[in-house]
């Protein structure tokens, strides 16, 4: 949730509508500094709004509840008995902390810990996480030995011995090491960093013109797959994300696992045994090192404000953390500079002179906003501060919402006695506990008004410059032989260098993430002098031009990329429109028309149909597909197949054969047959899905690469050696361009290839 909760948005909208027209005009024309001052005045006179916000915060409690531990343990046991090991492990991880001492310090019953640890170790063994299972068993052995009294532990000692035997058996058949894979692991990539743009390749130059603003250009020919930018986020905040339901029914505590439960709140690594914050129930970390670093840098201030930050949304959270990481001295310097005649900070690109040619871009970059005194553009707070806030382009209502949210947050900082921590005026020894409030006035201090102004700037910047950090997340329980994954938004971040990339609906780059680091790679060859372009979301393969233009309006520009120009100027229907169209129920020709009544494109067929009626059928079909997948999740694969096949027959009567939903149904059927171990059937359906994906996205697209990865898994499990090897090779070629040779999917493909290549020659000849 980027913006505040709907109730707070509604209250601010009503307050805006009730303002005197003269005051609304002042707010609309206000600078960021004046907007903060007016926001302070309004909240001081509207105390009921602050009380309402406080009530909303009660819906997102972040305080600790020690009594929840035993309840989560019981829920984990239920999932374990059902064989849902991933679900059980997530629930155990809500209870089982990294070590016994930490668990005891949180009030977890000492007598119950050995049983929970045994369950967790068994989960880890079932999931193939041998080293983690071994670590848990060592902790358990130490705990029992320290206890001294053996009688209560006899049953557990027996179970412990059985698990150690299982662990030994699994360790006798280790997976082949990566060094033994051979194949295409290859030499480390040659990387030469740009001496003018931190984190960028030397093959890029920073340029500027009035139409495109700051942008990156290839200074030499670039090959597909070449790394162009490697940047660590200046700031990132984990998004709570969609809940992954672990069981049905309402419960006393939330059994759903969200991103907040599954990933480290500092480095974004996936969690196994989390290290929780000692002050709140929300923040979790992968190690004590991450927990300590987060506390020192920002969480000491954020911890008491957890419920408020969840209520005000991720953008407010990112804005606060940005200021905390930058430090008040740097924030104050740049904010003050924007008040005293530094027009570049009011309109960073308005007074910038065009850089004359790529060759001179390095020396000329000294005049580009965000560059330091030597002309170097760094991934720094100064560069971040110079990103455009578009103060004049935001709607007055949105700017008002952001202003009141930021002011309310800063007022709470002051009320909680956290002002000195924000201004970095305390020593680290004084950070462990927030000070009690010493300031009784409702008026924000001048320093916190400076902080609020910077935060308002960052919240407005985020609408155009927020970068979603994504991760490939498993769909379903994750216990099958074929793993289906989809990209999920994990965090929102500021990347000052990545923000230099302009948008295109047909981009020439691909962006991937590892933790908080982003890597931009060339998705195709890029000629010297050509602009390096990134897709902000709307892609020509996925959306019609009207949909793309509407979504891009939030960035305050009209896209004029080749794909948009071709569709807008030629008037020809996009490929997406044609392939995702309805077809005639009688002759299966394409239906066409702009109004509600659609007519068959086959002149010999006079059939017409209502667009509204066909859209209703499409929605019903999607609901039926969802029900089929629900059946698969509860182990009713045969019923799922029957329902999906019926859905296919129904879809064939009114959807184009190339419709993406036709491909999705083939993909789902492949998944069901793979669950049953019917590998040939699964492969047959997935190949049909790949044909449709290639039509929509292209043969070298990342979408095709993901589908080929799944096909390789199916062919591998079905022992179709020759076809599996050729599929692996093709998938490697595509995915390495988009994600690099060190990515998890490439490594898994190489493991499959190594395993198949080591089979006896007579088996290889037969297959």
N, C-alpha and C positions, 0 to 999 in steps of 0.2 A: 504494500500500500504506500504509494509515493506521497500522496496528500493526506491531510488529516481525515479522521473518521467522518462519515456522512453527517452525523448530528452536529459536529462543530462547524462543518461547512454550511449547513443549513442556518445555524445561529448567526454566523457572520454575514451570510447573504441577507437575512432579515434585518440585521443591524445596519447594513449598507443601504438597504432600501428605505430605512427610516431616517437616514441622515438628512439634514438640511441640504438643499441643492448647492448652496454656496460652499459648504464643507466638502461635498462630494467633488466639486470642481477643484478645490484646493488639493484634495488627495490625488485626483487624477493627474494633475500637473506636478505633483510634489517630486522632488529629488529623493533619493534613498534616505538621506539625512533627515529631511523634513517629514517623510513618511513615518519614520521611527518616532519622531517627536510627537506627531499627531496621534500615532497609535498609542503612545504612552498616555496622552491626555484622555483618549477615549476609554481605555481600559480602567483608568483611575475613576472615571465617572460612571462606568458600567460594571460595578462590582458583581452584579448577578451573572455576567458572562464568565468571569473567572470562577465563580462558584459552580456554574454549570460544567465548565471544563474539568474542575476537580471531581465532580460526580462521574463524568465520562471516564476518568482515569481508573475508577473502581472496577471497570469492566476488563481491565488489562492488568491484574495484580502481578507484581514481580517479587513480592515478599516470600520468604521461605516458609514451607509447611512441612516440618519433619515427619508428621504423622502420615504423610502421603507415601512414605517409602515402603511400608509393609503392604499397602494397597497395590502399588505398582508391581511389587514382587509377585503377588497373587495373580495379577493380570498377566504377567510374563509367564507364569507357570501354565496358565490356561492356553496361551498361544503355543507354548512349547509342546504341550500334549497333542495339539492339533497338527504338529509338524511344521508350523509356520515359524521357522527359525529366525528369519530376518525380523519379523514382528516381535518375537520374544526378546531378541537381542536388544532392540530399541528400548523396550520397556525395562529390561534389566539395566540398561545403560542409564536410565533415569534414576536408578537406585545405586548401582555398583559404581563407586567412584574409583579413582585411579589406585588408591592403596587403602589398607585397613585403617590406618591412623586418620585419614581424611574422612572415611565413612563414620568412624566412631565420633569424630569431632562434630558431625552433623546429626548426632543423636540416633543413628540407626541401631536397632537392637543387636547387641554383640552376638547373642546366641543364634541369630538367623543368618549371619553373614556367610558361614561356610556353605549352607544349603544354596544360597543364591549364587555364590561363586562356582559351585559345581554345575549348576544349570548353565551359567554363562560359558564356562569352559566347554560344556557339551555342545552348546550352540556354535561356538567358534570352531570346534572340530567338524561339525556337520557342514559348516560353510567353508572349510578348507583353510582357515586362518590359523595355521599350526603354531607359529611363533607367539601369537597372542594367547592361544590356548595354553601353551607351555608357561607363559608368564603368570597367568591366572592360577594354574596348578601350583606353581612355586609359592605364590602368596598364600594359598590355602594350606600347603604343607607347613609353612612357617607359623601360620595362625594356630593350627592344631598342636604343633610342637610347643608353642608358647603357652597354650592353655593348660597343658600338663595332665588333665583328667581325660583319659582315653575312652572310658565307657560310653559317654554320650556320642562319641564320634566314630564308634565301630562301623556303623552302617556307611558313614561318609568315607571312612578310610577304605572300605571295600570298593565303593564307587570310584574313589580317587585312584585306586590301583587299576581298576578296569579302564578308566580314561587314559592313564599313562600307557597301558598296553596298546590301546587304540592309537594313541599319539605316536608310539614307536613304530607301529605297523605303517602308518601314513608316511612317517619320515623315511622308511626303508624304500619307498617308491617316490622319491622327490621328483618334482617337475624339472625338465631340462633347464640348465642355467642359460642365461641370455648369451653368455660368451660362447656356449656350444651351439647356438642356433645357426651360425653362419648366415648365409642369405644377405639381406639388404640392410643390416644395421648400419654398416658403412662408416666412413670417416666422420668425425665431428664437423659440423658446418663451419665454413670459413666466414668469419664475421669481422668486419672492420667498421668501428663506430664513427659516426659523423663528428667532426670536430666543432661543428656549429649547432647541432641539434642533439641533445642528450638522448640516448636510447634509440637513435635512428641510424640506419645504415648509411655508409658513405656514398651510396648510390642515389641518395635523395638530396634535394635542395629545398630550402624554405623560400617561398615566393609570395608576392602580394599583387593584387590588382583590385580595382574598385568593384568589379562584378563578383569576384570569387572571394575576396578578403584574403586572409592568410591561408596558404595551402601548400601542400608538398608536391614536388615535381620530380620525375626521374631524371637524374643528371647523367645516366648512362643506361644502356639496354639492360633490362632485368628479365630473368628467366622465371618461369612458373615454379612456385614452391620456394623461391628465395625469401629469406626473412628480411623485412624492411624496417620494422619497429619492434623493440623489446623494451617494454616499460612497466615498472612497478607502479601500482596505483598510488597517487598521493594520499588518498583517503578512500576507504571502502567501508560500507555498513551492510551487514548481513540482512537480507529481507526475510521476514518470518516465513513467507511462502505459503503455498497451498498445503493444507493438511493431508496426510496420507492415512486414511482410516485403517486402524488395526482391528477393530471389531465394531459390531453394531450396537446401538443403544446408547442412551445417555448415562453418564457415570458421574461419581462425585468429583473425580479429577479427569483431566483430558488425557485419553489414551492415544490420541493422534500424534504422529511424529511429523514435525514440520522441519524446515531447514534449520530453525533455531536449535533443534535437538540433534541434528545430524552432522552439523559442520562447525568447525572452530570459529568463534566470533572474532578472532584476530587474524589468523592466516588463511582461513577458509578451507583448511584440510578436512577430510571426512573424519568424523569422530568414531571412536570405538569405546574406550573408557574415558569419559570426559572428566576434566578438572573444572568444577563449578566455581563461580564467583562466591566468595564467602559472605557477601552482603546482599545478593539478590538471587532469585531462582531462575532468572532469564539467561544471563551470560554464561557460556560454557566454552571450554578451551581444550585443545588437544594435548597440552603439556603445561607444566608449571611455568616454564619459560614464557609461553604465550600469555598465560594469565598474569604474570608479573609485568611483562612489557605493556599489555593493555592497561593495567592498573596505573602504571607510571605515566603513560602517555595521555590517556583520556578517561578510562573507566572509573577512576577515583571521583571524577566529576559526574559522569553519566549514571553511576550506580544508584544514587538516591532518586534519580529522575526517570527510572525505567518505565513506569506506567505512563508518565506524561509523554515520553518520546515515542512509545508505541501508539499513543492516541493521536499525536500530531503528525505521524507518518515519517517515512524514511528520508524524505528530502530535508525536513527540519533536523533530523538526526545527523545526516551527512554534513549539513551546514555547521552544526555545533562542533562535530568532531574535526572538521576542517580548521576551524578557528583554534581549537585546543592543540592540534598538531602544529599549526603554524607558529603559535606563541603570540602573546599579546603585543610584544614590541614590534614584530613584523606586521601584524594586523593593523596596529595603530599607525605605523609609518605609511602604509599604503592608503588607508582610509583618509588620513590627514592630507595626503598628496592629492586625493580626489577632490578635496575641499578648496585647495589653494592653487587653483589655476592649472592643474595638470589635466588638460582637456583629453589627453589620451585615455585617462581613466573613466571619463564620462562617456566617451565614444572612442574606444580603443583603435578602431580602424578608420575613423573619419579623417584624421589628419595624416595618415600614413601614406607615404609616397610609394608609387609602384616600383618594384624591383626590376631593373632593366636587364632581363635575360637570365637564364639559368646559370650561366658561367659566373655572373657577378653576384649571385644570390648570397653567397657566403659573406662577402665584404659589405654588401648593402643591408644585411639583416639587422644591423645596429639600430636602424630606425623603426623596426617592426615591434609593435607593442608586445610586452612579455619578455623580450630579450634583455639580458643584463648589459652592463656598461661596455663589455667587450664584444657585444653582438651575438652572444651565444644564447640560444633558446633552451632552457633547462626545464626538467619536470619539477618545477618548484612552485612555492606559493605565489611568487610574483607572476609567473606565467598563468597560474590558475586565476588569480585576481583579475587579470586582463581579459579573460574570456568574456564575451558579450553578455550582459544581463538583460538586454532588450527592455529596459525600463519603460520605454514609451510604447512598445508593442503589446505588452501584456494587457489583458482586459482589466479595467479598474476593479472589478469584483475579485478577480484572482489576486491582484496585487494587494488588495485590502485583506483577503484571507491570509496571505503569506505574512503581511505586516503584523496583524494581530497575533498570529501563531508565534512568530519570533519574539515579539515583545512579551507575550505571556510566558514563554520559556525563559527569557532573561529575568523576568520578575521572580520566577520560581528559583532561579539560580541565586538571586539576591536573598530571597526569603529563607532559603535553606543554608545560608551562610557559606556558599560556595564561591563567592565573588573573588576572594583572595586566591583560591586555587585556579580559577580561570585566568587571572591576571599573572599567574606564576610568581606570586609574592611569598609563597611558603616553601619551606625546605621539605625534601622528601619524607623526613621523619614525621612531619605534621600532616601528611596526606591521608593517613589511615582512617581518620574519622572526620566527617564534615563538622565544621564549627557551627555552633548555634547562632541564630540570627542576632546580629548586633545593630542592625539598621531598622528602625521602626517606620521610616518614611516610605510611602508608596511610590515615590519618585525614583526612577532608575538613576544610578550614579552616572557621571559623564563617561566613565570607562565602560560600563555595561551598555550604554547607548552606542558607543563605538563598536562593541562586540555585536550588538543587535543590528547595526547598519551593515557590518560585514556579512552577518548571517543572512540578512534579507537579500543582499547581493547574490550570495551563493544559492539560495533557494530559487531565485529567479533564473540564475545561470543554468541550474540543473535541468530546467525544461528543455533546453537545447543541447546541453553538454553532458548530461548524465549518461554514463556508459553502464549497460547491464553486463555484469560478470555472469557468465552462464557455465553450467556444468552438465555433462551427460549423465542423466539419472535413470536408473533402472525402472521399468514399468512392471507392475505386478509384484509377486512375492520374491522374485529373483532366485528361486530354487531350481529353475529348469535348466536344461542343457543349452538352450538357445536364449540368449539375453537380449531383450528388446530395450532400447534406450531412447530417450528424447532429451533435447536441450531444455534446461529449466533455468529461469532467472534465479541466481543465488544471492547476488549482492548488487548494490548500486555504488558507483565509484566515480571519482574524478581522475581522468588521465590527461594531463595538459598537452602532451605531445600527440596522443591519439586524437585529441579534439581538433587538431589541425587538419584532419582528413575531411574533405567535403563529401557530400552524399551523391550517390548515383544509384538509380534503380537497376542498373546493370553494372555493378562494381567490378574492379579488376583486382580486388584483394579479398582475403579471408582472415577473420580474426578468431583466435582461440585463446583460452585462458588456462593457467596453471596456478591455483591459489589466487593470490592478488596480482599476479603478473599477466600482462597481455602480450601476445605476439601477433603481429600483422605480417601475413605472407602474401606474395603475389599469387593470385589465383589463375593467372594467365600471363603470357609474355607482355611486358610493358616497354614500349620504345622510349628512348631518350627524348626528353622534352614533354612527355605525356604526363598529365596529372594523375596522381595516385588517389584512387577513390574508394570509399567505404560505403556500405549500405546501412542506413540508419534503421532499417526494419522493412519498409515497403519495397518489395522486390518485384520486378516485372514478371517473373515466373509464377508468382503467387496471387497477384492482385491486378484488377483492371486499373487503367490510368486514373479514373475518377476516384476510386478508393485510395489509391496511392497519394494523389494530390490532397485529398481530405486529411489523411493521416499526417502528411508532411506540413500541414498548415501550422502545427504547433512549433515548428522551427522557424517560422516567419520568413519563408522564401518559397518561390514557385519553382519546382524542379523542371529543368530544361535539359535533362539528359537525353541521349539519343532515343531511348525506349519511349520516353514520354512525348518527345517531339514527333516521333513517327506516328504514334497513336492519335495525338491531338491534331496534327496537321493533315494527315492522310484521311482521317475519318474511318479507317479500316478497323474492324473489330480486332481486339487483341487476341493472341493465341489462347490466353486464359479464358476469355469469353467464349470462344469457339469450343474448346475442349471441355469446359465445365458447363456446357449448355444442356438444356432439356432436349429430348428427341421425341419424334412423333410416335404416339402409342400404336399407330397402325403400320407405318412403313419404316420407322426408325430413322428417318431423315431429321436433320436439325430443325428445331423450332426457332422461329425468329419473330421479332417485333419489339417495339419500344414501350408499348402500352401494356395493360393487363392482359389483353387478348393476344395470344401467340398463334402464329399460323405455320403450317408445315412448309419447309423450303422446297419441297418436291411439288412442282407445279401440277403434276398428275394427281396429287393427293390434296384434297380440299379440307383436311382436318384442321380444326382449331381447338385451342384449350386455354383455360384461364391460368395465367402466371401464378395467381394466388393459390389456386387449387394444386398446381404442381409443386409449389414451394411447401405447401402443407404436407404433401406426400413425402417430400424430401426430409422434412423434420420428423415425420413418423418413422421413416426408414432409419434415420440416425438414432432414434430412441430404441428401435428394435436391435440395432447393432450393439448399442450400449448394454442392453439386457443379455445379449449373447455373450459379451465379454464378462459380465457379472457371473454368468453360469460357469464360464471357464475358471474364474477366480475361486469358485467354491468346489471345483473338481468335477463338474458335470460337463465333461468335454463332448460326449456324444450329443447331448442336447444342444450344446453351443454350435456344433457343426450343422445340425439340422436347421437351426434358426438362421445361421449365416447363409446357408445354401438357399433358403427361402427368400432371404433378403436380396441375394444376388438375382434370383428370378424376377422379383418385383422391380428391382432397379433397372433391369434390362428392358423393361417396358416403357420407361420414360426418361432415362439418363443416357447421355452419350457414352459409347463404349470407352472413350478416353477420359471420362470424368474421374477426378482424383478419388472420389469415394469408391469407385469400382476397384481402383488399385488398393485402397485401404482394406476393402473386404477380402481381396486376395491375400493381403498381408496377414489379416486376422486368421483366415483359414490355415495359412501356413503355420501360424503360431499354435493353433489347436492341434493340427496333425503332428507337429514337432513334440508337443506335450505327450501325445500318445505313442511317440517313437516311430511314427509312420513317415520316415524321412523322405522317401521318394514322392509321396503326395505333398508333403510340405514344400519340397523343392519345386515341384511343378507349379504350385500356386504362387510361390514367392517370385518365380521367374516372370509370371504374368504381371505381378505388381511392379517389378523392376522395369518392364517395358513401358508401363504408364508413367512411372516416375521419370524415366529418361525422356519421354515425350514432353513432360512439363518442365523439367529442370535441366535437362541436358546430360549427356553421357559422362561428363567429367565433374558434375556437381557434387557437393558434399552430401546431398540427399541420396544420390545414386550410390555414393561410397558407403553410406550407412546400410543401405539395402543389400549391397554386395557383401558387406561384413556379416550380415545375418545369414545370407545364402552360404557363405563359406562355413559358418558354424553348422548349418544343417547338412551340407555335403560331407563335412568332417565326421559328424556323428553317424551319418549314413554310410560311411566307409566308401564313398565315391571318390577314390583317391585322385585320379587324373583330373576330373572336373573340379574337385576341391582345390587342387594346386593352381589351376589356371584362374579360378575365381579369386583365390588369395592374392595372386600376383596382380590382378586388375584392381582389387580393393586397395592393396598397398599403394599402387601407383596414384590412385585418386586421393586417399586419405592422407598420405604423406605430404601432398601439396598443401592441403588445408590445415593439417595439424602438426606436421613435422615428423621426422623419423623416430623420435623418442616418445611419441604419444602411446597411451595405454592400449588403444585399439591396434596400432601397428605392432606393438610388442606381442599382443595376443595372436595376431595373424602369423607372426614369425614363430611363435610356439607351436601353433597348429602345423605350419609347414615343416618345422624340424621333426615333429612327431611322425608326420606322414612320410617324410624323406628317409627316416630310419627304419621303415618297415622292410622286411625281407624282400629281395628282388622278385621272387616267384609270386608274392602277393601283389606287388606293384604291377607285374605283367598281367595278372588276372583282372585287375581293376582298371 
